[in-house]
Amino acid sequence: MALPALTIDVPPQPWTGRFDGDGGEHRRWWQAVSPYMQGDADGSVNRAASLTPAELRGPADAPRPAVFLGFASDEGVLRNKGRTGAALAPAAIRTALAPLAFHVDRAVSDAGDVVVADGALEAGQARAGRAIAAMIDAGRLTVVLGGGHETAFASYLGVTGSDAVRGGRRLGVLNLDAHFDLRDEPLPSSGTPFLQMARTEAAAGRDFRYAVVGISEPNNTRALFGTAERLGVEYLLDEDCSGERVGAFVAQFLDSVDVLYLTIDLDVLPASVAPGVSAPAAYGVPLPVISAVCRQVADSGKLLHFDVAELNPGFDVDGRTAKVAARLVNTLLR
């Protein structure tokens, strides 16, 4: 079966970084990432519906190939009255990841970027969704580099458009975030993606399985807590996010789903760790706890797709937030 053409706006660009040698013992990310070619690697097509947890994890000697897709957008942040600049984040994350030593036992490629221009958020989300679904169905672990958290609805369109979910696998959405992002607004934004998901799941006759780690009570109104309760959202407040409690919470959620979409909004972290976001956190969840969640999810065998959102390079300090994003991506792909 021929693969549909990817709906990409900007083709993958060369990665660059420090050069210590050509051998595997010297390899860094910039040397390991190749341009994504449809039908490359094992040439698998439409495999996602039949993938078992073991296959999602991949055999020890051949994990599932990963592919990056940038979603260069801050239109959703603008609509949500936030600080714009997240459209520059995909390039910043790649730059931070490129010089890191490559200890990953899987093939990694880059498919380029979907770019939201002239306010056309919904069209950009649709293009990204089609590309994500095609790459999941080709047997890839897809990784989207956002972008404001409007990235999440693009990811959702891709995940639910894949054979895995259309074939009946139970999807869970795990959000590491200080905010529910369940706003009910006339226009979609970075504050609405999970309410959009809930409504789309209801229309499709599927249960909405949504959990959030890191909710900041002072930064979510009673109305938002009410929406979360009505939708059956499971969540942990930032003040309750000890390593043990978060681990148990995530394990219970993983047990209730067949495949997982993980989304990381970097404002879940303390502002001292992640200053370069639209809405820096006064409290936040410690980085070791968030990193442990990433390892737990990666080891579960259920991770179908993940994204990283809300990096704002213009407000970053010494590239600190971009480096944290790169480190989390590295952890999830190891």
VOPAGU-2260 file (C-alpha; in pm, 1 decimal, decimal comma):
REM VOPAGU-2260
SITE   aa  ch    i         X         Y         Z
SITE  MET   A    0       0,0       0,0       0,0
SITE  ALA   A    1     135,0     343,1     -93,0
SITE  LEU   A    2     181,0     589,8     190,1
SITE  PRO   A    3      -5,0     922,9     160,8
SITE  ALA   A    4     217,6    1222,6     101,6
SITE  LEU   A    5     305,2    1403,1     424,5
SITE  THR   A    6     152,4    1747,5     463,1
SITE  ILE   A    7     473,3    1925,6     567,1
SITE  ASP   A    8     538,0    2298,3     514,0
SITE  VAL   A    9     914,5    2309,9     573,8
SITE  PRO   A   10    1132,5    2010,3     486,3
SITE  PRO   A   11    1383,9    1882,0     742,0
SITE  GLN   A   12    1694,7    2095,1     775,9
SITE  PRO   A   13    2047,2    1966,3     851,3
SITE  TRP   A   14    2130,7    1925,1    1220,1
SITE  THR   A   15    2469,9    2053,5    1334,9
SITE  GLY   A   16    2679,9    2025,5    1648,7
SITE  ARG   A   17    3015,8    1946,0    1802,0
SITE  PHE   A   18    3222,8    1687,2    1613,5
SITE  ASP   A   19    3433,4    1441,2    1811,5
SITE  GLY   A   20    3463,5    1168,3    1549,5
SITE  ASP   A   21    3264,9     945,9    1314,6
SITE  GLY   A   22    3246,8     629,9    1522,7
SITE  GLY   A   23    2947,9     527,0    1728,1
SITE  GLU   A   24    3143,1     593,7    2045,9
SITE  HIS   A   25    3156,9     962,7    1951,5
SITE  ARG   A   26    2806,5     998,5    1813,7
SITE  ARG   A   27    2590,3    1293,2    1907,8
SITE  TRP   A   28    2227,7    1357,1    1817,9
SITE  TRP   A   29    2310,2    1577,3    1521,2
SITE  GLN   A   30    2502,8    1287,9    1365,6
SITE  ALA   A   31    2228,4    1033,8    1432,8
SITE  VAL   A   32    1917,9    1214,4    1302,2
SITE  SER   A   33    1842,8    1162,4     933,2
SITE  PRO   A   34    1574,5    1314,2     708,2
SITE  TYR   A   35    1250,4    1116,1     723,7
SITE  MET   A   36    1178,7     923,5     407,2
SITE  GLN   A   37     838,6     763,5     365,9
SITE  GLY   A   38     873,2     387,0     356,1
SITE  ASP   A   39    1224,7     391,0     503,6
SITE  ALA   A   40    1359,6     158,5     773,6
SITE  ASP   A   41    1139,2    -151,0     782,2
SITE  GLY   A   42     897,5      -8,9     524,2
SITE  SER   A   43     602,6     -99,4     742,0
SITE  VAL   A   44     263,0      41,5     654,8
SITE  ASN   A   45     -56,6      50,6     860,2
SITE  ARG   A   46      93,3    -151,6    1145,9
SITE  ALA   A   47     -30,2      56,8    1439,0
SITE  ALA   A   48    -366,8    -114,0    1479,3
SITE  SER   A   49    -204,6    -450,9    1544,2
SITE  LEU   A   50      89,2    -337,5    1758,5
SITE  THR   A   51     102,8    -504,1    2099,0
SITE  PRO   A   52     258,3    -328,4    2402,0
SITE  ALA   A   53     576,6    -529,7    2344,1
SITE  GLU   A   54     588,2    -416,3    1982,0
SITE  LEU   A   55     520,8     -55,6    2081,6
SITE  ARG   A   56     818,5     -83,3    2313,1
SITE  GLY   A   57    1012,8    -267,3    2044,6
SITE  PRO   A   58    1248,5    -562,4    2086,2
SITE  ALA   A   59    1559,9    -494,3    2291,1
SITE  ASP   A   60    1779,6    -488,4    1982,0
SITE  ALA   A   61    1543,8    -290,5    1755,6
SITE  PRO   A   62    1315,4     -35,3    1923,5
SITE  ARG   A   63    1050,4     133,5    1713,5
SITE  PRO   A   64    1204,2     410,1    1498,2
SITE  ALA   A   65    1121,3     763,4    1610,6
SITE  VAL   A   66    1046,1    1066,3    1395,9
SITE  PHE   A   67    1033,7    1435,6    1484,8
SITE  LEU   A   68     778,9    1681,4    1350,6
SITE  GLY   A   69     790,9    2049,3    1439,1
SITE  PHE   A   70     467,5    2240,8    1494,4
SITE  ALA   A   71     569,1    2604,5    1460,4
SITE  SER   A   72     271,5    2784,5    1609,4
SITE  ASP   A   73     188,3    3041,7    1871,3
SITE  GLU   A   74    -145,5    3144,4    1723,1
SITE  GLY   A   75    -318,9    2953,7    2001,7
SITE  VAL   A   76    -115,5    3139,2    2263,8
SITE  LEU   A   77    -209,5    3468,7    2100,5
SITE  ARG   A   78    -578,6    3377,0    2106,2
SITE  ASN   A   79    -539,0    3277,6    2472,6
SITE  LYS   A   80    -389,2    3619,8    2553,8
SITE  GLY   A   81     -50,1    3472,6    2638,1
SITE  ARG   A   82     307,1    3572,5    2555,9
SITE  THR   A   83     382,5    3475,6    2196,7
SITE  GLY   A   84     709,4    3329,5    2072,4
SITE  ALA   A   85     649,6    2953,2    2087,8
SITE  ALA   A   86     655,4    2929,1    1706,6
SITE  LEU   A   87    1035,9    2944,4    1738,2
SITE  ALA   A   88    1046,6    2651,4    1979,4
SITE  PRO   A   89    1092,1    2357,2    1737,5
SITE  ALA   A   90    1420,3    2501,2    1612,4
SITE  ALA   A   91    1534,1    2581,6    1967,4
SITE  ILE   A   92    1467,0    2226,6    2090,2
SITE  ARG   A   93    1651,2    2077,5    1795,4
SITE  THR   A   94    1945,6    2310,0    1863,2
SITE  ALA   A   95    1954,2    2205,0    2229,4
SITE  LEU   A   96    1924,7    1835,3    2146,4
SITE  ALA   A   97    2174,7    1827,5    1860,5
SITE  PRO   A   98    2502,6    1838,3    2061,6
SITE  LEU   A   99    2394,7    1586,1    2327,4
SITE  ALA   A  100    2565,9    1248,3    2328,7
SITE  PHE   A  101    2354,7     984,6    2152,2
SITE  HIS   A  102    2282,6     689,0    2380,9
SITE  VAL   A  103    1962,1     588,9    2202,4
SITE  ASP   A  104    1919,0     241,4    2056,3
SITE  ARG   A  105    1672,9     331,3    1784,0
SITE  ALA   A  106    1674,4     501,4    1445,3
SITE  VAL   A  107    1567,0     866,5    1462,1
SITE  SER   A  108    1459,4    1088,6    1173,7
SITE  ASP   A  109    1321,3    1438,2    1120,6
SITE  ALA   A  110    1018,7    1506,6     901,3
SITE  GLY   A  111    1043,2    1888,3     909,8
SITE  ASP   A  112     785,6    2141,4    1028,3
SITE  VAL   A  113     421,0    2228,5     992,3
SITE  VAL   A  114     397,6    2609,2    1015,6
SITE  VAL   A  115      89,1    2802,5    1123,8
SITE  ALA   A  116      80,4    3134,4     939,1
SITE  ASP   A  117    -171,7    3417,3     900,0
SITE  GLY   A  118    -383,7    3293,1    1190,6
SITE  ALA   A  119    -472,2    2964,7    1017,4
SITE  LEU   A  120    -443,3    2749,3    1329,0
SITE  GLU   A  121    -713,5    2496,3    1248,8
SITE  ALA   A  122    -570,1    2426,9     902,1
SITE  GLY   A  123    -222,9    2381,1    1050,8
SITE  GLN   A  124    -353,4    2140,3    1313,1
SITE  ALA   A  125    -525,6    1939,4    1041,3
SITE  ARG   A  126    -205,7    1920,5     831,3
SITE  ALA   A  127      -0,7    1812,9    1130,2
SITE  GLY   A  128    -264,1    1556,7    1227,2
SITE  ARG   A  129    -255,9    1393,8     885,6
SITE  ALA   A  130     123,4    1374,2     892,0
SITE  ILE   A  131     129,0    1227,2    1243,8
SITE  ALA   A  132    -131,7     962,8    1158,4
SITE  ALA   A  133      58,4     858,7     846,1
SITE  MET   A  134     384,1     819,3    1037,6
SITE  ILE   A  135     221,9     627,8    1324,4
SITE  ASP   A  136      65,1     394,3    1071,5
SITE  ALA   A  137     410,1     347,7     918,4
SITE  GLY   A  138     528,7     206,5    1251,0
SITE  ARG   A  139     696,8     515,6    1393,8
SITE  LEU   A  140     701,6     662,2    1741,9
SITE  THR   A  141     603,7    1018,7    1655,8
SITE  VAL   A  142     743,5    1315,6    1849,4
SITE  VAL   A  143     602,4    1663,5    1796,2
SITE  LEU   A  144     808,7    1965,0    1898,6
SITE  GLY   A  145     566,8    2251,0    1967,9
SITE  GLY   A  146     458,6    2521,6    1954,6
SITE  GLY   A  147     204,5    2655,0    2204,5
SITE  HIS   A  148     -18,8    2397,7    2369,6
SITE  GLU   A  149    -254,1    2421,6    2073,7
SITE  THR   A  150      -1,3    2160,3    1958,8
SITE  ALA   A  151    -199,8    1912,0    2166,8
SITE  PHE   A  152    -505,4    1915,8    1942,1
SITE  ALA   A  153    -285,9    1861,5    1635,4
SITE  SER   A  154    -131,6    1563,0    1813,0
SITE  TYR   A  155    -475,2    1433,9    1909,8
SITE  LEU   A  156    -596,9    1454,0    1549,3
SITE  GLY   A  157    -298,2    1247,0    1443,8
SITE  VAL   A  158    -329,8     987,9    1717,7
SITE  THR   A  159    -704,8     940,2    1669,5
SITE  GLY   A  160    -657,4     931,2    1293,0
SITE  SER   A  161    -416,4     639,4    1326,3
SITE  ASP   A  162    -517,1     278,3    1277,1
SITE  ALA   A  163    -439,5     207,4    1643,5
SITE  VAL   A  164    -725,8     421,3    1773,6
SITE  ARG   A  165    -959,5     378,6    1479,1
SITE  GLY   A  166    -913,0       4,8    1529,1
SITE  GLY   A  167   -1053,0      24,3    1881,1
SITE  ARG   A  168    -750,4      58,2    2107,3
SITE  ARG   A  169    -835,1     253,1    2427,0
SITE  LEU   A  170    -654,0     587,3    2413,3
SITE  GLY   A  171    -535,1     770,3    2722,1
SITE  VAL   A  172    -412,9    1131,0    2721,9
SITE  LEU   A  173    -162,0    1213,6    2996,6
SITE  ASN   A  174     -85,2    1582,4    3034,0
SITE  LEU   A  175     203,4    1712,9    3245,3
SITE  ASP   A  176      81,0    2067,5    3296,7
SITE  ALA   A  177      -5,4    2338,0    3548,2
SITE  HIS   A  178    -335,0    2398,4    3363,4
SITE  PHE   A  179    -634,6    2187,2    3261,7
SITE  ASP   A  180    -660,8    2365,9    2925,1
SITE  LEU   A  181   -1035,6    2297,3    2925,3
SITE  ARG   A  182   -1148,7    2649,9    2843,4
SITE  ASP   A  183   -1476,9    2690,4    2658,3
SITE  GLU   A  184   -1405,3    2966,9    2407,0
SITE  PRO   A  185   -1550,7    3070,1    2069,0
SITE  LEU   A  186   -1214,2    3008,4    1899,2
SITE  PRO   A  187    -974,6    2719,2    1964,2
SITE  SER   A  188    -657,6    2827,2    2143,3
SITE  SER   A  189    -377,7    2697,0    2361,8
SITE  GLY   A  190    -630,0    2695,3    2645,9
SITE  THR   A  191    -896,5    2479,5    2477,6
SITE  PRO   A  192    -740,8    2161,3    2332,0
SITE  PHE   A  193    -858,8    1911,6    2591,6
SITE  LEU   A  194   -1219,4    2032,7    2585,8
SITE  GLN   A  195   -1199,5    1999,8    2207,9
SITE  MET   A  196   -1077,1    1644,0    2256,6
SITE  ALA   A  197   -1354,8    1564,3    2502,2
SITE  ARG   A  198   -1619,8    1682,7    2260,5
SITE  THR   A  199   -1463,3    1500,7    1966,4
SITE  GLU   A  200   -1438,0    1177,3    2165,5
SITE  ALA   A  201   -1802,8    1208,2    2268,9
SITE  ALA   A  202   -1905,8    1260,5    1906,5
SITE  ALA   A  203   -1709,9     948,0    1810,9
SITE  GLY   A  204   -1875,0     745,0    2085,3
SITE  ARG   A  205   -1551,4     691,0    2276,4
SITE  ASP   A  206   -1469,6     747,7    2642,2
SITE  PHE   A  207   -1249,8    1049,4    2714,8
SITE  ARG   A  208    -959,8     928,6    2926,9
SITE  TYR   A  209    -765,1    1233,6    3038,1
SITE  ALA   A  210    -528,3    1272,9    3332,8
SITE  VAL   A  211    -316,8    1569,7    3440,9
SITE  VAL   A  212     -10,1    1583,7    3664,5
SITE  GLY   A  213      84,3    1919,9    3815,4
SITE  ILE   A  214    -235,0    2126,7    3828,6
SITE  SER   A  215    -181,6    2465,1    3994,0
SITE  GLU   A  216    -497,3    2538,1    4193,8
SITE  PRO   A  217    -446,8    2919,8    4191,7
SITE  ASN   A  218    -408,6    2917,0    3813,0
SITE  ASN   A  219    -730,3    2729,0    3734,6
SITE  THR   A  220   -1070,6    2880,6    3810,7
SITE  ARG   A  221   -1356,3    2702,0    3985,6
SITE  ALA   A  222   -1524,7    2682,8    3647,4
SITE  LEU   A  223   -1230,4    2484,8    3509,5
SITE  PHE   A  224   -1228,8    2251,1    3809,1
SITE  GLY   A  225   -1601,5    2206,7    3753,1
SITE  THR   A  226   -1547,6    2116,2    3387,0
SITE  ALA   A  227   -1276,7    1869,8    3487,9
SITE  GLU   A  228   -1510,0    1704,4    3739,5
SITE  ARG   A  229   -1794,5    1684,5    3488,0
SITE  LEU   A  230   -1565,2    1517,9    3232,5
SITE  GLY   A  231   -1419,6    1273,1    3484,2
SITE  VAL   A  232   -1066,8    1412,7    3452,5
SITE  GLU   A  233    -813,5    1257,8    3689,7
SITE  TYR   A  234    -553,3    1500,6    3823,6
SITE  LEU   A  235    -288,6    1569,5    4085,6
SITE  LEU   A  236    -224,2    1916,7    4222,1
SITE  ASP   A  237     134,3    2042,0    4200,3
SITE  GLU   A  238     158,6    2048,9    4581,1
SITE  ASP   A  239      75,8    1676,5    4592,7
SITE  CYS   A  240     332,2    1567,7    4333,9
SITE  SER   A  241     577,6    1363,3    4537,1
SITE  GLY   A  242     764,5    1104,4    4334,6
SITE  GLU   A  243     584,0     814,4    4499,9
SITE  ARG   A  244     237,6     961,2    4458,6
SITE  VAL   A  245     291,7    1058,9    4095,7
SITE  GLY   A  246     432,8     716,7    4013,2
SITE  ALA   A  247     125,5     544,2    4156,3
SITE  PHE   A  248    -110,6     788,3    3980,7
SITE  VAL   A  249      53,8     733,7    3640,5
SITE  ALA   A  250      66,1     355,2    3688,5
SITE  GLN   A  251    -306,4     342,6    3761,4
SITE  PHE   A  252    -383,9     553,3    3454,9
SITE  LEU   A  253    -162,0     338,6    3232,5
SITE  ASP   A  254    -345,4      29,2    3350,9
SITE  SER   A  255    -672,6     174,0    3219,8
SITE  VAL   A  256    -559,1     232,3    2858,5
SITE  ASP   A  257    -413,6      42,3    2565,2
SITE  VAL   A  258    -214,2     323,8    2404,8
SITE  LEU   A  259     -94,5     655,6    2544,7
SITE  TYR   A  260     -49,1    1005,5    2412,6
SITE  LEU   A  261     182,6    1200,3    2645,2
SITE  THR   A  262     192,8    1579,4    2626,4
SITE  ILE   A  263     440,8    1787,1    2823,8
SITE  ASP   A  264     361,4    2153,5    2878,6
SITE  LEU   A  265     689,1    2291,9    3008,4
SITE  ASP   A  266     510,6    2531,1    3243,0
SITE  VAL   A  267     451,6    2228,7    3468,3
SITE  LEU   A  268     808,2    2284,6    3589,2
SITE  PRO   A  269     919,2    2550,9    3839,4
SITE  ALA   A  270    1009,4    2885,7    3683,1
SITE  SER   A  271    1367,2    2841,5    3805,5
SITE  VAL   A  272    1393,5    2529,9    3587,2
SITE  ALA   A  273    1176,6    2644,3    3295,6
SITE  PRO   A  274    1169,8    3024,5    3275,0
SITE  GLY   A  275    1118,5    3027,2    2898,3
SITE  VAL   A  276     742,9    2964,6    2881,9
SITE  SER   A  277     437,6    3180,2    2829,9
SITE  ALA   A  278     318,4    3131,4    3190,2
SITE  PRO   A  279     607,5    3052,5    3429,6
SITE  ALA   A  280     511,2    2847,6    3736,2
SITE  ALA   A  281     550,6    2992,2    4083,9
SITE  TYR   A  282     546,1    2641,4    4234,0
SITE  GLY   A  283     574,4    2368,1    3972,7
SITE  VAL   A  284     658,9    1999,3    3979,9
SITE  PRO   A  285    1027,2    1913,9    4037,1
SITE  LEU   A  286    1220,7    1807,9    3728,4
SITE  PRO   A  287    1322,6    1468,1    3877,9
SITE  VAL   A  288     952,4    1382,8    3919,8
SITE  ILE   A  289     870,4    1479,1    3560,9
SITE  SER   A  290    1172,3    1287,2    3432,9
SITE  ALA   A  291    1062,2     979,7    3628,7
SITE  VAL   A  292     718,7     999,6    3463,8
SITE  CYS   A  293     889,2    1004,6    3125,2
SITE  ARG   A  294    1087,6     692,0    3210,5
SITE  GLN   A  295     775,2     521,7    3346,4
SITE  VAL   A  296     576,2     598,1    3034,0
SITE  ALA   A  297     858,6     492,7    2801,5
SITE  ASP   A  298     895,1     162,7    2987,3
SITE  SER   A  299     521,0      91,2    2980,4
SITE  GLY   A  300     515,9     -27,0    2621,3
SITE  LYS   A  301     203,4     182,5    2559,6
SITE  LEU   A  302     350,5     510,7    2432,9
SITE  LEU   A  303     210,8     581,2    2087,0
SITE  HIS   A  304     300,0     949,8    2055,1
SITE  PHE   A  305     431,2    1241,6    2259,5
SITE  ASP   A  306     485,8    1612,5    2226,6
SITE  VAL   A  307     660,0    1894,7    2410,9
SITE  ALA   A  308     488,7    2233,4    2416,1
SITE  GLU   A  309     503,3    2594,5    2534,0
SITE  LEU   A  310     877,2    2662,8    2509,1
SITE  ASN   A  311     916,7    3035,4    2441,4
SITE  PRO   A  312    1280,7    3096,5    2341,3
SITE  GLY   A  313    1244,6    3473,7    2370,0
SITE  PHE   A  314    1192,1    3443,9    2745,1
SITE  ASP   A  315    1442,8    3166,6    2808,7
SITE  VAL   A  316    1753,3    3217,0    3024,6
SITE  ASP   A  317    2078,0    3071,2    2887,0
SITE  GLY   A  318    1870,5    2824,6    2684,9
SITE  ARG   A  319    1771,8    2660,7    3014,3
SITE  THR   A  320    1417,5    2562,9    2916,7
SITE  ALA   A  321    1519,2    2438,7    2572,4
SITE  LYS   A  322    1784,6    2220,3    2735,6
SITE  VAL   A  323    1527,8    2077,0    2975,8
SITE  ALA   A  324    1296,3    2000,6    2683,2
SITE  ALA   A  325    1581,9    1829,9    2499,5
SITE  ARG   A  326    1670,9    1625,5    2805,8
SITE  LEU   A  327    1312,5    1504,4    2844,8
SITE  VAL   A  328    1295,8    1406,7    2477,4
SITE  ASN   A  329    1622,5    1218,3    2520,7
SITE  THR   A  330    1480,1    1035,5    2824,1
SITE  LEU   A  331    1162,6     932,3    2642,0
SITE  LEU   A  332    1354,0     793,7    2343,6
SITE  ARG   A  333    1621,1     601,0    2532,5
